[in-house]
Amino acid sequence: MDRQTRTLVAATWVGIAVNVILTVAKIVVGVVAASQALLADAAHSAADILASLVALIAIRIASKPPDPEHPYGHGKAE
């Protein structure tokens, strides 16, 4: 992996970690406060985690080197 790809992967993992913390905190506070709005926001943060996981997959595919079927690389996969 080149430097740019490593940076993208690291930033995505940081985003995932932050969203996990936010999701858990929002669920706990939402349950304690009986707040449907906060629980809905927790679901939104959980969806952000899934979107980040999809981004990791796209980064992995896009960073593949050229091959006979893709002579210019896989960069358009992102």
C-alpha positions in Angstrom: 0.0 0.0 0.0 1.2 3.4 -0.8 1.2 6.3 1.7 -2.0 7.9 0.4 -3.9 4.6 0.7 -2.5 4.0 4.2 -3.7 7.5 5.2 -7.2 6.8 3.8 -7.4 3.5 5.6 -6.2 5.0 8.9 -8.7 7.9 8.6 -11.5 5.5 7.9 -10.6 3.4 10.9 -10.6 6.5 13.1 -14.0 7.4 11.8 -15.3 3.9 12.5 -13.9 4.1 16.1 -15.5 7.5 16.7 -18.8 6.3 15.3 -18.8 3.2 17.5 -18.2 5.3 20.6 -21.0 7.7 19.5 -23.4 4.9 18.7 -22.9 3.2 22.1 -23.1 6.5 24.0 -26.3 7.6 22.1 -27.9 4.2 22.8 -27.1 4.3 26.5 -28.3 7.9 27.0 -31.3 7.3 24.7 -32.4 4.3 26.8 -31.8 6.0 30.1 -33.6 9.2 29.0 -36.2 7.3 27.0 -35.5 9.5 24.0 -36.6 8.1 20.7 -34.8 10.9 18.9 -31.5 9.9 20.4 -32.1 6.3 19.6 -32.8 7.2 16.0 -29.6 9.2 15.9 -27.8 6.2 17.3 -29.2 4.2 14.3 -27.9 6.9 12.0 -24.4 6.7 13.6 -24.5 2.9 13.2 -25.3 3.4 9.5 -22.3 5.6 9.2 -20.2 2.7 10.5 -21.5 0.5 7.7 -20.8 3.2 5.1 -17.2 3.4 6.4 -16.8 -0.4 6.1 -18.0 -0.1 2.5 -15.4 2.6 2.0 -12.7 0.3 3.3 -13.7 -2.3 0.8 -13.7 0.3 -2.0 -10.2 1.5 -1.0 -8.9 -2.0 -1.0 -10.2 -2.7 -4.5 -9.1 0.7 -5.9 -5.6 0.2 -4.6 -5.0 -3.0 -6.5 -2.3 -2.7 -9.1 -2.9 -3.0 -12.8 -3.5 -6.4 -14.3 -4.3 -7.8 -17.8 -8.0 -7.1 -17.4 -7.4 -3.6 -15.9 -4.3 -2.2 -17.5 -4.8 1.2 -15.9 -5.5 -0.1 -12.5 -8.6 -0.4 -10.4 -8.8 3.3 -9.3 -12.3 3.8 -10.8 -13.7 1.2 -8.3 -13.9 3.9 -5.7 
